[in-house]
Amino acid sequence: IKKIGVLTSGGDAPGMNAAIRAVVRTAIFNNLEVVGVKQGYEGLIKGDFETMKSYDVSNIIQKGGTILCSARSEEFRSVEGRKKAHEQMLAAKIDALVVIGGDGTFSGARIFTQEYDIPVVGIPGTIDNDLFGTDYTIGFDTALNTVIEAVDKIRDTASAHNRLFFIEVMGRDAGFLALRSGIATGAEAILIPERQTHLKDLEKYLAKGYKGHKNSGIVIVAEGDKSGGAYTIAREIEKKHPEYDIRVSVLGHMQRGGSPSAFDRVTASTLGVAAVDALLDDQKSIMVGMVNGEVSHVSFNKTIKNKKVVKDSLLTLNDILSI
Ligand code: F6P
């Protein structure tokens, strides 16, 4: 390997820049050339490449977003799109790729490595933390802290008015952000896609906690919850309990921005180094991750086919602590 490309794809996450910096500098440290690919797989198809030197990644470790920009590429899903990408890589003499993103990013990478003899290593970057084979994804810790800060503020006004808030947090298919932020903010209930909570059970929690003896209530709802999002659930509860003063707050994309936390910066730096090391070690189709504080390697196959499990113990913990 002489020249590697690095790209960010899918939803951005705080810490992606720290990962780009680590990839670029580790490549240069190992006498490799490195190019940045703009807008994920879109840039790969268009040949939108930029040679990167050490100073190009100066002063970005603390920045949210991604200096390479990101996209969800429809064209890369097609055989023709991937053929174009391969041709662009040959023309630019790029021998290997580091892709930073989530499951969609790795699904694309997996097919690409099956079709062409191009080694690709993935770095998990998504605020959803929903990738099998790593305890944490880059951006999750920062997003969690962003959510906690917002919910704490909502708790202030909820207590002042004796209100019940339904707060929707991101997580189209996963409840990791909802679960941890719910525990960290002392939520009265947490609704996540991995566990169906029936309206009756929710009413029970609220009657016991909020209505029973508290002057505010917070229900954290993951965006992908099966009951249909914060507004729908709030309306249902409102119909049955006109005595509750209910408000809804959807936190939205502010959860994806901001300066990465120390934890995300260190994880991103560790995984950026590990990704280039893996390429130098002839790895071809894997994701690097963190398991029990150590770097792990898991095939794209495994991380795509398996679903990360939500710890039941955390849900039980919240049931106990929210009484
Ligand atoms: O990055 C993952 C995620 O945050 C999901 O939780 C959410 O549903 C999705 O991105 C929304 O992304 P976009 O608005 O970019 O389509």
Residues whose N, C-alpha, C, O or C-beta is under 5 A from the ligand:
A	BS01	F6P	G11 D12 T126 I127 D128 M170 G171 R172
